[in-house]
C-alpha cells in the first residue's frame, strides 16, 4: 500500500485524493475553460471521461512513488485543484504540473502549491530541475511559471491530438 505524504502551506493542504473529491473534480472537467488546456480531448468531459482521466493521477503514486496531490483550501476544506510531480511514459522530463479548479482561479494557489511541490521534490527525490508543459495560449500558467523562476526552453511537446505545449524549465538554484 502506498502512503501519499501530505504537504502543507499557509493556505493549502496537498494531500491524497479522496472519494469525496469526485464532485469537485468532475465539475472542473465539465467546465470548458478548464478542460481546454488539461484534457487530451481539449473539451469538457462527461463524468465517465473525467473519472478515467482523474484516476490516472493518484495511480502515479502507486506506479512511480510520486504523483500529483489534490489541493485542498485550508480555510474551507474545498478541493481547489491538482498539483505536483508528474512523469508519465513518453514525457520529455520530470514535470511539476498544476491545474486549479475554476472557482479558485486568481488566488495564487497554483504558484503556492507548485512551489511547495518543488520543495518536496527537491528534498525527497533529490531533483534539482523540473519542467512544466504549458500550452502557448495558456497565459495564466505562463505567469505561474515565471513566478517560480522558470524559463521557456526551445523545446516543445507535440501531443497525438494535435495540441502543442512549450517546455518551461525551473532549476533549484533559480527557484530558491
Buried (B, 14 or more C-beta within 10 A) or exposed (E): EBEBEEBEBEBBBBBBBEEEBBEBBBBBBBBEEBBBBBBEBBEBBEEEBBBEBBEEBBBBBEEBEBBBBBBBBBEEEBBBBBBBBBBEEEEBBBBBBBBBBEBBBEBBBBBBBBBBBBBBBBEEEEBEBBBBBBBEEBEEBBEBBEBBBBEBEEBEBEEEEEBEBBBBBBEBEEBE
